[in-house]
Amino acid sequence: MAGHGNSEDVAIWEPIASQVARSIEKLWDAIAEEISKDTALRKFQNSQKDIPRLQLLMIDRADKWIQAVYDVCAKELEKTGKPMPTNFDRAIWTFEVAPFIDQCLLELLLRAVGSPPNQRTQLRTWQRQCCVTVKGQISERWWKKLMIGRMEDQSPPVPDEPRSERNRGPEAPARSL
């Protein structure tokens, strides 16, 4: 969570928090279903030679997923009848977007790369690295979108550092998540 979770952010977030949580649960289910039916993703899954195309698709999908999270928050605020506060983006980054990226996005990306939860033991190193790279890019993109110019002393999130996989070949399974 951002270091500036001040009372203004809390005051923005609290009135919409419970409804946003319910809506995000529904959104999660819809995204998971969408991933399983995404023929464009399926075309490039499970092929290390198609990583650049797969990453482009995953970045596109992940950006849309985070936009949907943001939109849920904006819709719930609109329902309250209150005007959009100037710190709305910071509050939403702090209480919903950053936590969603940190806690949920990797799982969705793993599914998008072709590794459903019931097959996670078959996850390849390149698949995990692809997901970590996309997650880092999306986190930085949304941090810039919501936070630049709003918090002068905050630095962008640091993406997960890839683990050294020196002892494994390129097609060896990565450890299970």
N, C-alpha and C positions, 0 to 999 in steps of 0.2 A: 504494500500500500504506500502511496506517496507520503512524504514526510510532512505535508501541509494539510493534513486532515483536520482543518480548523472548524470552528462552530458554524460558520456560514455553509460549508460543504455538508455538514451533518444536517443542518436545517433544510437544505435543498433535498437531501436524500431521504430522510426519515419518512416524510409523508407518502412517498411512492415505493418504498422498499419492499413491502410485503406483496403488493400487486406485481411489481417488476419480477420478484423471485418466482411467482407463479407463471408469469408469461415467459420467463427465460427457460423454465422447465419444459414448457410446451415447445418453445423454439428449439431446444436441444433435441427433442424427439423428432421434430420436423427435419432438422438438419441431418440427423443420423439416417433417417429414411431417405432423404434426398441423395446423400452420399452413396447409399447402396444401389440407387437407380441411375447414377450419373455415368452415362455411356462414354463421355469424353474422358473422364478420369480412368475408367476401366481400360480404355484403349492404351493408356501409357503406364498402367500399374505393372509391377512385377518385371520391369525391363530396365536394367541399369543404364542401357544406352539411351533411353528416353527421359532421363532425369531433367534436362533443361525444359522440355515441353511439359512434363508432369509438374515441375515447380511453378511454371507460369500459370497452369490451371489451378494449382493449389493456392497460389497467392491470390488469384482472382476470387476463388471460392471463399477463402478465409477473410478477405477484405469484405465481401458481401455478408458473411456471418457476423462480423464485428459491427458492420453498419446496421444490421438487423438488431443487435443488442442495443446499440445507441438509440435506434428508432423506438424500441420498446420503452426505453426510459423517457424519451421526449414525449411519446404518446401518453404515458402515465402522468407526466407533469401537466400536459395539456388538459387532461381530464379533471385536474384539480381546479382549473380555472385561473390559476396563478400565472402571471407573466413569466417569460423565460428569464431567469436571473443571469446576470453577467458571468457568474462563476459556475454556471450549469455544467459546462464542459469539464471543468476541473473536478467538480463533485462526481460526475458520471465516470470520469477516468478513475478516480480514487476508489469509488464504491462498487462499480460494476464492470467497466471495460477492462481495466488492469487485472482484477481478479478472474474474469472470464478467460482472458489470455493466459494467465498464469496457471489456472486450475482446469480449464476445459479444452482450450484450443489444441493442445498437443494430442489429446485423445481423438478429437475430430480429424486432425491431420493424419494420425496413424491409420485411421479408417480410410481416409482419402487416398493414402499411398498404397492401399491394398492389404492392410493388416488389421482385419477385424479382431475384436477382443478374444474370440475363441481360437484364433490362430496366431496369437502373439509370440509363441515360442518359435515361429518360423520367420520372425522379423529379421530382415537383413540389415547389416550395418549401413549400407547406402540409403535404405528406406528411412531409418531413424535419423540419419544425418540430414536428409532432405527435409524431414518434418521439423527438426530443430532449426534449420536455416530459415524455412518459411515462417516459423513462429517468431524468430528474432526480427525478421523483416517487417512482419505485421505489427509486432509490438512497437518497434521504432516508428513506423508509419503513423500509427494511431496516437502514440505519445506526441509526435510532432503536430498532428492534426488537432489534438485537443489541448495541448499544454504549451506549445511555443507561444511566447509573448504573454503568458499568463503567470508563469512562475519563473522568475529570473534566476533563482539559485538552485533549480532542480536540474539534474542531468538526466539524459535519456536512460531508459532501462537497459541493463546489460543482458544480452541474450545468453541463454545457457551455453556454456563452453562445451564444445565437443570433447568427448573422451578420446584419448589415444587408443587406437585399435591396432597397434603394431603387431600383435600376435595373431591377428586374424586375417584371413584372405578376404578379398573384396566381396565374396559371396557367402561368407560365413555368417551364421545367425548371430545377431546381437543379443545381449542379455534381455530377458523378458522384463517388460515394464509392469 
